[in-house]
Amino acid sequence: MTAQEARSIAVRYGLGLVVLNVFAAVQVTFVVALLARSETATVGSILTDPAFSVFRWIVPLGVSTGAIAGALLIVPTLRWITSSNAPTAGQARRAVRIPLHHTASHLALWLGFGFALAFLTRGIERDITILVIVGTIFGAVTTAGTGYLLTERALRPVSVRASAALPRARRELSVLARLVITWVVCTAFPVSAITLIVIAHSTGTPVEIPAPIELPILIVSAIALGTGLRGTILVARSVSEPVGEVSSAMAEIESGNTEVEVPVYDSSEIGDLQRGFNAMSTGLTERERLRDLFGRHVGTQVASRALEQSDFPRGDVQYAAVLFIDLVGSTAFAVDHPPERVAEALNEFLAIVVDTVDANLGFINKFEGDAALAIFGAPQPIDDPATGALRAARMLRVALRSLDSMDFGIGVAAGQVFAGDIGATQRYEYTVIGEPVNCAARLSDLAKSEPSRVLVAQQVVDRANADEAQLWRTLDPVILRGLSEATTIATVR
């Protein structure tokens, strides 16, 4: 926070307290003067009476002292908040408790100056002294209660910095406590004051009020209405604003932006809500990061499957097409080139493979050094696995021609495979097992000596749609290693 921002906060804080105290002091003074007048005396004559001269200097003195006390409370906090250093735990704790300290200090100041005023006016009349005491208590509660809400709002930027240093700050005032305080300040005390005025005027107890009471009651009622409206607005905003911030941040998360936080500046249940939302946002961000890393290592389809289903191991037998691609001469290339160049060449090769397989709705099951195994139809079913695998093989044949330093062989087969989790209790791996996998691997070896560099099982072509099938031509059957029966194969026309 810059020094200019800190000064702006201090000015708003100071002006708010001065205006609050001045209005409260003027209101109490006029009510006391109206109740103390006789039937013939006027408010002006009461205020200018020598006996009331003490009001003219003790009210400004009290307001000035209150402003100085407020400055002494906030200046140490503003000093560290303008620096780049993080606050200590003690500094942060004092900053969070400024509203409470403000309330306590202003209660003490009002009661201190009020009882001093009662003591100085004790020689006038006993009834006036009692009125001064009652008015002081009324003004002290009204000013301190409303001042707490004003101070909390004015120092919100300070609370944000302080709460960051105290993530588990002790709860000060709950929302219920604020509502009760607002009710006491804005309803209970004004109604009690009006009731006391009526009783005193009717019975002469505890003070005798001979003057008309209509105007004092109107003034107290106006004070109650104004204070009630102001207090209700402050309490409502202290709840609605942070809740609104959380709602806006939730909308950001719904739109896909999980890296969002709300400022924490409240020590009540609202602060718990703010901290809880930030913890949730951090958890979602970490979850998305893990999902992304998980997807990069095992594939997005397997990652989604693992996150959505909790039973392990799992798998089933289903029809799928298998594409196996293997590089030619990678061992010699590794001998003749430094490791970083080998890794760079493999990354170029695998990037083309991944893009092509993804474009045809396939799934890269694993990388095996200089080879890759792609599945079409598992773990997510697709409409036509055979057509997707054949189209991917043709596209790879063209795209990989750009790699001048490496040659390759591509084999494609299809059939019933087991697609699921294989491994031990501590670690599983998603894979496919079955004759089509072995067949595709054997075909990729043969394809390295085939001019087109692509060999596929004829049954894959038979299962493909007509447009794709016409792009392939049948070759003579071959007996693949590990198989006892001949396999009819095809290649690109």
Buried (B, 14 or more C-beta within 10 A) or exposed (E): BEEEEBEEBBEBBBEBBBEBBBBBBEBBBBBBBBBBBEEEEEBEEBBEBEBBEBBEEBBEEBBEBBBEBBBEBBEEBBEBBBEEEEBEEEBBBBBBBBBBBBBEBBBEBBBBBBBBBBEBBEEBBEBBBBBBBBBBBBBBBBBBBBBBBBBBBBBBBBBBBBBBBBEEBEEBBEBEEBBEBBBBBBBEBBEBBBEBBEEBBEEEEEBEBBBEBEBBBEBBBEBBEEBBEBBBEBBEEBBEBBBEBBEEBBEBBEEEEBEBBBBBBBBBBBBEBBBEBBEBBEEBBEEEEEBEEBBEEBBBBBBBBBEEEEEEEBBEEBBBBBBBBBBBBBEEBBEEBEEEEBEEBBEBBBEBBBEBBBEBBBBBBBEEEBBBBBBBBBBBEBEBBBBBBBBBBBBBBEEBEEBEBBBBBBBBBBBEBBBBBEEEEEEBEBBBBBBBBBBBBBBBBBBBEBEBBBBBBBBBBEBBEEEBBEBBEEBEEBEBEEEEEEBBBBBBE
